[in-house]
Structures are given as C-alpha cells and as structure tokens.
Amino acid sequence: MTVSEVRYVPDVTGMMAECDANYARLRKLLPETGGRELSVTYPGGQTVTVLFEVLENFRYTSSVRISQCAASCDWLHLPSMTVRLYHDASMAEVVNAEHMRQLRGIYAYPNEQMLHVDEKVQRNLYLGEWLCYCLRHGHVVEEVSLADV
C-alpha cells in the first residue's frame, strides 16, 4: 500500500476535546465583556501584544479575533485568527485563519495552497498552544470594554 492510498480518518473525539479545552482557556483570558490586550515576551526577548477583540457577542455564540502585533517586527508576518465560541456547548474553534474562511475538515493532498490534510485540526491545536503560552506568560496591558467602543 502506498502513501497516497492511505485515507485520513479524522479524530472527532480528539478535536472536540481540544475545542473544549480552548473554550476554557479563552474564558480565562477574556473578560465577561469587551476585549483584552496582553503583553507576551517570547524566548529571546521579543515582546508582542496579543489582542483579543470581540467581533460578535450573542447569547449562544461569540466571535473573537486574536492577533499579534510587534512594533519591532515589521518584516515578520504575525499570525491572526478568528475563533467562534459556542457557549451552549462550551467549545471554541478556529473559523478563519490567515484570511482563510471556513476551514474544511479534510483537504486533498497535495493541494495548491499547501494545506495539511488535517489543516483544521492543526489550526485548533496551534490555538491551544498559543492560548496556553498567553496564560503562562501574558500580562494584561489594557482592558477594553464595549462601553468604550
């Protein structure tokens, strides 16, 4: 059997567990209303600002844009993503990453965009790692309330 004949089977249970954990992490980082700025210092001394911006806030869902910016890093493209929080299910998933809307569960490989077969899973795992780092090393810069907007 060749590599191209092996079918990818998504781990739905693992994906749901990661989305549950990401929801809990985001709830720790976000205030009840509005957004937040965190200052995070990476190994090597580079300090970036991580901005959590609430785009939509409804009874059962919210959308949050998470992005990084650093004044001294104009040459480096820093990641950003939109995460949808499902409050009734206590889950959060990446819905838009690097200007890609609605990530599919499975991608054909190889493909023109050079996406992984499990790109959606990879993005959600990355979100989890990023949120864990923010929880361990982030410092609140400024609380942004909806009244200020």
Summary of the structure (lengths in Angstrom):
residues: 149
radius of gyration: 16.7
end to end distance: 58.0
largest distance: 60.4
contacts: 381
relative contact order: 0.22
helix: 29%
strand: 34%
